[in-house]
């Protein structure tokens, strides 16, 4: 067999392999986007101590939703990865600084791809617990074609938040420091106003945010959450 014939066949085989790989990538991308379009995604907002994590986890279990706590996702990323990003995130957290949005976005997107959009994943949606934390973070949804169904703001007074934070046992030293707690609440108030505006404007839905009174019993608040969401 002539060399030129072998070369032609090799080139044809390589072209076919590249075409198959390209078709596979396009197919996977289309599958993920179709799945994203069908998901029921909910944002949970609230002061520290409001119980948003508790109610989010309970709702996720009842309706087969993925409960995504951005803080936990970042901690898991550090624990399970040995790369430049994980080292950078760990260093930023240890210094008490805020993780840049772009790094957070990258980690969250990777987590969604693995936990929600895989072929074997059966979740019907995502609960974003405590995310977005600032107005700029809202663009994560549009940048990744993620449709948000509702944002639930579980509202409690500052006095109640302080009482709950001081009584909980999460191992945080600043949970017993009244000045640190008040500072966190001040930051929350400033950021939340901007987040609400960004959610309504950037996601083009003036009715996307639902406020739930979080001052009742856990059962009462949970029923109120379900009522405003009207999930099936």
N, C-alpha and C positions, 0 to 999 in steps of 0.2 A: 504493500500500500504506500502510495506516495506521501511524502511529508506534508504537502499542501492539503491533501485530502484529510489527513489526521488533524491538521490545524483548523480546517474549516469545521469539522465535526466537534472539536473541542470548543471552538468559539460559539457554535450553535447551542451546545450543552450549557455553557456558561450563561448565555443569553436567556435560555429557558429557566435556569435556576434563579436568575435575577428577577425574571418576570413573575415566577411563582412567589418569591419572597415579597415582591412589591404588592402583589395581589393579596397576600396574607396580611401585610401591614395595613393596607387600605381596608380590608375586611374587618380586622380587629378594631381599627379606629371607628369605622361605621357602627360596629356592634356596641362599642362603649358609648358613643354619642346617642344611639337609640335607647340604650339603657338609662343614660343620664336623663333623657327627656321624660322617661316614665317614672322617675323617682319622686317621692314626696319628701321634700327637704324642709326642715324646720330649724329656725334659729332660736335658742333659749338665752334670754338675757336676764340679768338680775344682780343685785348687790351680793357681795360675799355674805353667806349666811341665809340667802333667800331660799335655798333649797333647789335651785335650778338643776344641779347635778343629780340630786335624788329623783326629782320628777322626770328629768330627761331620761334617766336610766330605766325608770319604771315604765314610761311610755314606750321606750325602745323595745323593751321585752314584750309588752302587750301587743304591739303592732308590727313586730319584726323589722325594726329600724336599727341602723347602725349608730350607736351612741358615741360621737366623736368629741372628746375633750381635748382641745388643742394642747393644753399643758401636758396631759398624759401622753399624747402622741409624740410630742417633742422629747419627753423623758424616755419613752420606749425607743425612740430613734437613737438617742445617745447610747442606750444600753445595748442595742442590737447591731450597731454599726461602728466600724473602725475606719473612718475616713476624715477628710479635711472638714467637711460640713459638721459632723458630729463633734469634733474637737472644738470647732468655732462656737457651736451652740453651747457646749458645756462651759467653755471659758466665759461666754457672755452671761450665762445664768449665774456662775460663781461670782462674777463681778457685780451682780445685782442690776444689770442693765437690761433694756428691752431688746428682744431679738428682732432684727430687721424684718420687715414684712416679706421681702423677696425670699428670704431663707425659710420663713414660716410657710409661705405659699408652696414652695417646692416640696417640703416635707409633708404637708397636708395632701397635696395632689398625689404624691407617691402612695400615701396611706389609703386614699380613696381607690386608687387603681388596684391595690392589692386586696383590700377588704370588701369593696363594694362592686367593682366593675369586672372582676374576674369571671370566667365562664361558670365556675361552681358557686359563685356568691348568690345568695338568695334574698338579701336584704331588699326591702321595698322603698327604702329612703334613708336619709341621714339626719340625725339631730346634731346640730353644731352647738355644742355646750360652751358658752362663754366666748364664742367667736362669731362675728368680728369684734375686736376690742376697741378699734378706732375707725374713724370714717374712711380712711385710706384702705383699710382691709376689706371693705365692702366690694371693691373692684375684683376681688378674688372670684366672686361668683360669675360675673360677666366674662372675665378673662378665661374661665374654664367652662363656660356654657352651662353653669349650674343654676337651675331655676329654684327659687325659694318660694315655698307655698305660704308660709306664715312665719312671723317673728313673735315670740311670746315673751313679754317682759313681766316677770314675777316681781311685784312691787311690795316692799316692806319699808317701814320707817327706819331712819338712821338709828334710832334708839333700839329698835328690835334687832337690827343687824349687829350692833355692838354687843348686845346681850348674847345673841346666838354665837357670834364669833368667839367670845370669851369663854363660852361654855363647851364649845366643841373641842375635840382632841385630835388634831391633825398633825401635831408635832411642829407647828410653826411658832417660832419664838415671838414674832410680831403679833400673834393672836392675843397675847396678854398685854401688849403695849397700847394703851388707849390712844396715844398720839399717832402711832403708826396706823391704827385702825381708822382714825378720823381722816388721816391723809389719804388712805386708800379709797375711802368713801368720797372725798373731794374729787379725786381723779376720776372715779367712776361717774359722778354727776356730770363733770365736764365732757367726758368722752361719750357718755350715753346720748346726750342731746345731739351730738354730731352724728353718731351712728344711726339714730332714728331718722334724721334728715337724709342721710346718705342712702339708707335702705329704701325710703319712700321715693326719692328722686332718681337714683341710679338704677334701681330695679323697676322704676316706672309703675309703682303701685302705692297710691296714697293710703290704702287700707291694710297694708301688709303687717303693721305692728298691732298686736292685741295685748292690752294691759290686764293682768290678772292680779287680784288682791291676794297677796301671800300671807296675810295676817291670821288666817283661819287655821283649822287643824290640817294635818297632812292630807287626810282623806278629802276634806272640803276643797282644798287648793287643787288637788289632783283632778277632782271632778270638774272644777272650773276650767282647768287647762284643757281637758278633753272636750268640754262644751264649746270653747272658742275655736278649737281646731276642727271639730266635727269630722273626725277620721272614720273610715269604714274598713 
